Amino acid sequence: MNDLRYVARWGDPADAVTLPSGVTSLLGTALGVDAPRPAAHAAVLPCATLDAPVLDDLRAACARVDTDDAARLAHAAGKSTEDLLRLRAGDAPGAPDAVARPGGHDEVAALLAVCARHRVAVVPFGGGTSVVGGLAADREGYAGVLALDLAGLGRLLRLDPVSRTATFEAGVRAPHAERLLAAEGLTLGHFPQSFEYASLGGFAATRSSGQASAGYGRFDRMVVGLRAATPIGTLDVGRAPESAAGPDLRQLLLGSEGVFGVVTELTLRVRPAPAAQRYAGWTFPSFADGARALRSLAQDGPLPTVLRLSDETETAMNAATSGQAADGGCLAVVGFEGTEADVAARADGASRRLAELGGTSLGEAPGEQWRAGRFRAPYLRDALLDAGALAETLETATFWDRLPETYAAVRDALVETLAAAGTPPIVLCHISHVYETGASLYFTVVAAQAQDPVAQWRSAKVAASDAIAATGATITHHHGVGRDHRPWYAREIGPVGAAALRGVKDSLDPHGILNPGILLP
């Protein structure tokens, strides 16, 4: 085994944040956090198991295959709190034996053929931002594990301004895609919290949903065509905007998390870049009042581009982290993007409706503040982990009539489980995506780290997941299934659904090499 120093953090260390004094005081007085934790230990990598003939075949298929410790460690895990805690403790069991960096679809296909022949497990690796254990492949029964880093598939292949579609290779990172489109006056409009580092292929593989989903739609709705490499050949699907030619095979790959094939190209719907953007804050007396207002806009309009609502605790915590006084109530962020006339009309109509529903306008400052800091939360998590706090998130979605029950059940499960272990938590929640029929709930948990914080969080996550299932909500709205959600996903789709997925797996990946242990019950 080899030792290597690695700092387990989100994103660029230069963008690290410092906890405001108010938050530091709150951690100590409310949660008893008083023991800073180091962010880096010497990481211990498992011994590589791929033998020389296999590596020779891999290198014949791909121009670049790395086996050095730095490459292996950089592909050892995703970015969940459990991943970071393990790496901070020096534990890197998910490190692959080698990292292949293909330059195009043909090299991906050739690598899969080699891996099928030698029974090497393959982990497709886009931006590495999974927070559900989506990069932790099974090792047992395989000759080794290969991380398939798709960063080399980074080109815009075609742009069709008439149809308003763009075809990208799957390794293109989201910021680069937006820069390429902006040069032509276009945008995808897809801005999840992982935006700065995630890849387009990763968005497709996990059914990502961006913060502006109310206006631009979920990522899977943007996909009009895709190409994927499988161990038995290439799959090209999507030749028209919509089709009645049998089941939509795009849906086999969207959300499949790399277990059926490796997405290498995506043809996506694009939109004109907005000429105007207007973001504002509104406050409501309670979370229930705010949720009713959001439901009204989602069902009867005018529908904003961004529509979010924080509960009382999250509203107060956000005020503390920004150095503002908390005045109670629940903060809603309401944003509009589009042409000048469209934005003005929708914003004015929504303002009248929100006021009728009991909302109080706070002006543009809260909305602009949210927009300026919307990608900062993972950096705040790093600072909380450094301070000795446990900080993690989970999410779900359900129909509007079940939303209050699911909100209460999940919150109670988290509080009771962590308090029983001697670490009473702070639990925050917001509605982050809305639909005519329902909405998503996004929970953030902060508590003092126990002696074994990984086990501490696992027990809380199990309780919360059981509560989600018991109230009839989905186990995940946009984080994906990965390894963490598999037991609840199996219950959600039932034995017939699981059998159908297994049938697809057996057909496209008969040797079972693609991301084993992920997604499939």
KANOR-V267550 format. One record per backbone hydrogen bond with DSSP energy under -0.5 kcal/mol. CO is the residue of the C=O (numbers start at 0). NH is the residue of the N-H. If there is no record, write none. Layout:
BEGIN
co/nh
CO/NH
CO/NH
END
This chain:
BEGIN
co/nh
1/44
3/42
5/7
5/40
6/8
11/14
12/15
19/22
19/23
20/24
21/25
22/26
23/27
24/28
25/29
25/30
26/30
26/31
26/32
27/31
31/33
38/7
40/5
40/42
42/3
42/44
43/91
44/1
50/54
51/55
52/56
53/57
54/58
55/59
56/60
57/61
63/100
65/98
67/71
68/72
69/73
70/74
71/74
71/95
72/75
79/83
80/84
81/85
82/86
83/87
84/88
85/90
86/40
86/89
89/43
89/91
91/45
91/94
97/146
98/65
99/148
103/107
104/108
105/109
106/110
107/111
108/112
109/113
110/114
111/115
112/116
113/117
114/118
114/119
118/142
120/145
121/123
121/514
122/147
124/149
129/78
131/482
131/483
132/135
134/136
138/141
143/120
144/96
144/97
145/122
145/147
146/99
146/148
147/124
147/149
148/151
149/152
151/153
152/170
154/156
154/168
157/166
158/160
159/163
159/164
163/269
164/159
165/167
165/267
166/156
166/157
167/265
168/171
169/200
171/199
172/176
173/177
174/178
175/179
176/180
177/181
178/182
180/183
180/185
181/184
184/272
186/270
188/190
190/210
191/194
193/196
193/197
194/174
197/173
198/202
199/203
200/204
201/205
202/206
202/207
203/206
203/254
204/256
207/218
207/219
209/212
211/214
211/215
212/216
217/220
217/221
218/221
218/222
221/223
221/268
224/266
225/236
226/263
226/264
227/234
228/261
229/232
232/229
233/235
234/227
234/236
236/225
243/245
246/248
247/250
248/251
248/252
249/252
249/253
252/255
255/258
260/262
261/228
263/169
264/226
265/167
265/267
266/223
266/224
267/165
270/186
275/337
277/335
279/333
280/361
280/362
281/331
282/359
283/329
285/289
286/290
287/291
288/292
289/293
290/294
291/295
292/296
293/297
294/298
295/299
295/300
296/300
304/213
304/214
305/334
307/332
308/430
310/314
311/315
312/316
313/317
314/318
315/319
316/320
317/321
318/323
319/322
324/326
329/283
330/309
331/281
331/333
332/307
333/279
334/304
334/305
335/277
337/274
337/275
338/342
339/343
340/344
341/345
342/346
343/347
344/348
345/349
346/350
347/351
348/352
349/353
350/354
351/355
352/356
353/358
354/357
359/282
362/280
363/367
364/368
365/369
366/370
367/371
368/372
370/373
372/375
375/378
375/379
376/380
377/381
378/382
379/383
380/384
381/385
382/386
383/387
383/388
384/387
385/36
387/448
388/390
389/446
391/444
393/442
395/440
396/473
397/438
398/401
398/402
399/402
399/403
401/405
402/406
403/407
404/408
405/409
406/410
407/411
408/412
409/413
410/414
411/415
412/416
413/417
414/418
415/419
416/420
417/422
418/421
424/426
425/427
425/445
427/443
428/310
429/431
429/441
430/308
432/439
436/399
437/434
438/397
439/431
440/395
440/442
441/429
442/393
443/427
444/391
445/425
446/389
449/452
450/452
451/455
452/456
453/457
454/458
455/459
456/460
457/461
458/462
459/463
460/464
461/465
462/466
463/467
464/468
465/469
466/470
467/472
468/471
473/396
480/484
481/518
482/485
484/488
485/489
486/490
487/491
488/492
489/493
492/496
493/497
494/498
495/499
496/500
497/501
498/502
499/503
500/504
501/505
502/506
503/507
504/508
507/230
507/231
508/511
512/121
512/514
514/517
515/137
517/519
END
